[in-house]
Every structure is written in C-alpha cells, then in structure tokens.
Amino acid sequence: MYDTARGVAELARPGNCVAAAVLTGTGAFVAGVGDAVVPAAIAGVVTAVAVAAGNAINDYFDRAIDAVNRPDRPIPRGAVSARGALAAAAVWFLLAVALATRLPPLAIGIAAVNLVALVTYTTFFKGTPGLGNALVAYLVGSTFLFGGAAVGSPAAVAVLALLAGLSTFTREVIKDVEDVAGDREEGLRTLPIAIGEERALWVGAVALLVAVAASPIPYLTGTFGGVYLLLVAVADAVMLYACSESFGDPATAQRRFKYGTFLAAAAFVVGRAALLI
C-alpha cells in the first residue's frame, strides 16, 4: 500500500508541479496581481494539478520506453499499474477542470487548450520531429500567460512566455538526445532520430541564442528594473554552458539547464519586485 501511494505521488512529479505553479504565480505577479489574489492562487493550483495529470498520462503511454530508459519509474517497477496511472490522471484532470471554471474566460480558454495539449502530447506529438518539443515549449511558456490571464493582464507577460518557451524547446531537444536509445526502440521519430543528434542540438542552440538575445527586452520596455539584467545574465550563462555541454553529456546538460530556467524565473520575480519597492 505504501509503495502504491508513493508511486502515485511519483507519477505526478511533485517537483515539476510546484515549478509549473510557481511559473503561473510569476506570471500573475509580473502582470500585477492587485486584488486578484484568489484567482492567481486558483490558477497556480490548476497548473500544478494539470501537470500532475499530464505526467501520469505520459507515464502510461511511455511505459514501454521507460522500461528501457527509466526502469525505476512507478509503472515499470510495478508500484502502480497502467490502469491505476490512468485513473490517477482522470481524477487530476477533473479537479483541474472544476477549479479552472472559477477563472476569467480567457484563462479558462488557455486552460482548456493546455489540457487538450497535455493529453495529445504523448499520443500524437511526442514522436513527431520538432512538434513534440514545440508543444512542450508552448505549455511551459503558457504558464506565464495563464497567470497573467487569471489576473486580467496576459499581454504584460507575453515576452516572458516567449523567452520561457524558446529556452524550454532547447531543453526538450537535449532530453530527446538523452533518450534516443529508448525512443528508437519504441519506433518514435524524435528530432535527433530524424535529423541526427548533433544537428538537433544545433537547432536547440539556435532557439536558445534567440532567447538570450531577446532577454533584455523586459528591461528595455520598463517591465523590470536593472537588477533583472544582472540575474538574467547569470541564467543565460548557465543555460548557454549547459547547451554547449549537451554535445558531450546530454544527461548532465539537461539537469544543469533546468537550474538556468529556475534562475531566469527568479530574475523575473526579483526584476518586477525591484520596481515595486
């Protein structure tokens, strides 16, 4: 019983859920929460629960691949059955839908699109070269838009959504390179399988370079204060280093890249807070 409960919790990937909720909260904060604290909080919970559902769905469809690439995950190791993973995903999806109905119309629309995207990612897009990466990039970037829409100001965080999406695309390409063995065995045509690992990494590098070049825009437009430039420069440096490292060690690189994205999110928060003090 304990192992099953632990397995269900692992399906959700609590760390990813919290991180996604923080990005939504960041979007709401940057957009200006004002009196919309409750909608912002609801949006954060919806994001966390939806990510949990999407992760469980992903594990269900990826159980054969995970048996090769990640045998310690709940389904391959026998902690949770495939049917149990589907049941957990269904419960989390229903909860996300129920909570999302309490948000403004645009936020509901974003939530609806994202829930469909989470379901269709593994079944339709994951094995399509580049499209699966682009969909995940959209989902991460849209967490900022979702937070902004929850408080009525999505346009204020559009640039942040773009920056997050581009950097996420790069990290997803690196992850695909790391998972080539299992993906090829399962018959998937991810970007590195379709065009080669090195070429795929260069595609990811170009996306990251665009994001780094655009990262000063929030400062130039007055959205963030000067401290943002300092912090985002550190985040950019970490992600650029991880990107270069991916050509030799994609497993280590994608973990390091995640630290860079967290630093970038911190730069958004601190940059905005500096203007409010």
C-alpha positions in Angstrom: 0.0 0.0 0.0 2.8 2.4 0.9 4.7 1.7 -2.3 1.5 2.3 -4.3 0.8 5.6 -2.6 4.4 6.6 -3.2 4.2 5.5 -6.8 1.1 7.6 -7.4 2.8 10.6 -5.9 5.8 10.0 -8.2 3.6 9.9 -11.2 2.7 13.5 -10.6 6.3 14.6 -10.4 5.7 16.9 -7.4 8.8 19.0 -8.2 7.6 19.7 -11.7 4.1 20.5 -10.4 5.4 23.0 -7.9 7.8 24.6 -10.5 4.9 25.0 -13.0 2.7 26.5 -10.3 5.5 29.0 -9.5 5.7 30.0 -13.1 2.0 30.7 -13.2 2.3 32.7 -9.9 5.2 34.5 -11.5 3.1 35.5 -14.5 0.4 36.8 -12.2 2.9 38.7 -10.1 4.5 40.3 -13.1 1.2 41.2 -14.7 0.1 42.8 -11.4 -2.0 40.7 -9.0 -3.7 43.6 -7.3 -6.9 42.4 -5.8 -7.0 39.2 -7.8 -5.1 37.1 -5.2 -7.7 34.4 -5.2 -7.8 33.9 -9.0 -4.0 33.9 -9.0 -3.9 31.2 -6.3 -6.5 29.1 -8.1 -4.5 29.4 -11.4 -1.4 28.1 -9.6 -3.3 25.1 -8.2 -4.9 24.4 -11.6 -1.5 24.4 -13.2 0.0 22.0 -10.6 -2.9 19.6 -10.9 -3.0 19.7 -14.7 0.8 19.0 -14.8 0.3 16.0 -12.5 -2.4 14.6 -14.8 -0.2 15.2 -17.9 2.7 13.4 -16.3 0.6 10.4 -15.3 -0.7 10.2 -18.9 2.8 10.5 -20.2 3.9 7.6 -18.0 1.0 5.5 -19.1 1.9 5.8 -22.8 5.6 5.7 -22.2 5.7 2.6 -20.0 7.4 0.5 -22.7 10.0 3.2 -23.3 10.5 3.8 -19.6 11.2 0.1 -19.1 14.4 0.8 -21.1 15.2 4.4 -20.3 13.8 4.8 -16.7 13.0 1.4 -15.2 12.8 3.0 -11.7 9.6 4.9 -12.6 6.3 3.7 -10.9 4.8 1.7 -13.7 7.9 -0.2 -14.9 8.9 -1.2 -11.4 5.4 -2.3 -10.5 4.4 0.2 -7.9 1.4 1.4 -10.0 -0.5 -0.5 -12.7 -1.1 1.1 -16.1 -4.8 1.3 -15.3 -4.0 2.9 -11.9 -2.0 5.6 -13.6 -4.9 6.3 -16.0 -7.3 6.6 -13.0 -5.0 9.0 -11.2 -4.7 11.1 -14.4 -8.5 11.2 -14.8 -9.0 12.4 -11.2 -6.4 15.1 -11.5 -7.8 16.3 -14.9 -11.3 16.5 -13.5 -10.1 18.5 -10.5 -8.2 20.9 -12.8 -11.3 21.4 -14.9 -13.5 22.1 -11.9 -11.1 24.7 -10.5 -10.5 26.4 -13.8 -14.2 27.2 -14.2 -13.7 29.8 -11.4 -11.3 31.9 -13.5 -11.9 34.6 -16.1 -12.9 33.5 -19.6 -9.5 33.9 -21.3 -7.8 31.9 -18.5 -10.4 29.2 -19.0 -9.7 29.1 -22.7 -5.9 28.8 -22.1 -6.6 26.0 -19.5 -8.8 24.1 -22.0 -6.2 24.3 -24.8 -3.5 23.2 -22.4 -5.5 20.3 -21.0 -6.1 19.0 -24.6 -2.4 19.5 -25.4 -1.3 17.6 -22.3 -3.5 14.6 -23.4 -2.4 14.7 -27.0 1.3 15.3 -26.4 2.3 11.6 -25.9 -0.4 10.1 -28.1 0.1 12.3 -31.2 3.0 14.8 -31.0 5.9 13.3 -28.9 7.2 11.2 -31.8 6.8 13.9 -34.4 10.2 15.6 -35.1 10.2 19.0 -33.5 6.4 19.3 -33.0 6.6 17.5 -29.6 9.3 19.8 -28.5 7.4 22.9 -29.7 4.3 21.7 -27.8 6.1 21.3 -24.5 7.7 24.7 -25.1 4.3 26.3 -25.6 2.9 24.6 -22.5 5.7 26.0 -20.3 5.5 29.4 -21.9 1.8 29.5 -21.5 2.0 29.1 -17.7 3.0 32.8 -17.6 0.2 33.7 -19.9 -2.2 31.7 -17.8 -1.1 33.6 -14.6 -1.5 36.9 -16.4 -4.9 36.0 -17.8 -6.0 34.9 -14.3 -5.5 38.5 -13.1 -6.7 40.1 -16.3 -3.4 41.2 -17.9 -1.9 38.5 -20.2 -0.2 40.9 -22.6 2.1 42.1 -19.8 3.8 38.7 -19.7 3.8 37.8 -23.4 7.6 38.4 -23.7 8.3 36.2 -20.7 6.2 33.4 -22.2 8.2 33.6 -25.4 11.5 33.5 -23.5 10.4 30.6 -21.4 9.1 28.8 -24.5 12.3 29.1 -26.5 14.6 28.0 -23.7 12.3 25.1 -22.9 12.4 24.0 -26.6 16.2 23.8 -26.2 16.0 21.7 -23.0 13.5 19.3 -24.6 15.8 18.7 -27.6 18.6 17.9 -25.2 16.3 15.5 -23.3 15.4 13.8 -26.6 19.1 13.3 -27.4 19.5 11.7 -23.9 16.5 9.3 -24.6 17.5 8.3 -28.1 18.0 4.6 -27.3 14.6 4.0 -25.8 12.8 6.2 -28.3 14.4 4.5 -31.3 13.5 1.1 -29.8 9.9 2.2 -29.4 9.8 3.4 -33.0 9.4 7.1 -32.3 10.8 9.8 -34.7 12.0 12.5 -32.4 14.1 15.3 -33.7 17.5 13.7 -33.0 16.4 10.4 -34.5 15.0 12.2 -37.7 17.9 14.6 -38.4 20.8 13.3 -36.2 21.8 14.1 -32.6 24.3 16.9 -33.4 22.0 18.7 -35.9 19.1 18.5 -33.4 21.4 20.0 -30.7 22.3 22.9 -33.1 18.6 23.5 -33.7 18.1 23.8 -29.9 21.2 26.0 -29.6 19.7 28.5 -32.2 16.4 28.7 -30.2 18.4 29.4 -27.1 20.5 32.1 -28.7 17.3 33.8 -29.8 16.0 33.7 -26.3 19.3 35.0 -24.9 19.3 37.9 -27.4 15.7 38.8 -26.5 16.2 38.5 -22.8 17.0 42.3 -22.2 13.6 43.3 -23.8 11.7 43.3 -20.5 14.2 45.8 -19.1 14.2 47.9 -22.2 10.4 48.2 -22.1 10.4 49.1 -18.4 8.7 45.9 -17.3 11.7 45.1 -15.0 14.3 47.0 -13.1 18.1 46.9 -13.6 18.6 44.0 -11.2 16.8 41.8 -13.7 19.6 42.3 -16.3 22.2 41.1 -13.8 20.2 38.0 -12.7 19.1 37.1 -16.2 22.7 37.3 -17.4 23.6 34.6 -14.9 20.7 32.5 -16.0 21.7 32.9 -19.7 25.2 31.9 -18.9 24.1 28.7 -17.1 21.8 27.7 -20.0 24.5 28.5 -22.6 27.0 26.4 -20.8 24.5 23.6 -20.4 23.7 23.8 -24.1 27.4 23.5 -25.1 27.8 20.7 -22.6 25.0 18.8 -24.2 27.1 17.9 -27.2 29.2 15.7 -25.0 26.9 14.8 -22.0 23.2 15.4 -22.6 22.1 13.8 -19.3 24.1 16.2 -17.2 23.4 19.1 -19.5 19.6 18.9 -19.3 19.7 18.8 -15.5 22.0 21.8 -15.4 19.8 23.6 -18.0 16.9 23.2 -15.6 18.8 25.2 -13.0 19.2 28.0 -15.6 15.5 28.2 -16.2 14.8 28.4 -12.4 17.3 31.3 -12.2 15.5 33.0 -15.1 12.2 32.7 -13.3 13.8 34.2 -10.2 15.1 37.1 -12.4 11.5 37.8 -13.5 10.3 37.9 -9.9 13.1 40.0 -8.5 13.1 42.3 -11.5 9.5 43.1 -11.0 9.8 43.4 -7.3 12.6 45.9 -7.7 10.2 48.3 -9.4 7.6 48.0 -6.7 9.9 48.8 -3.8 
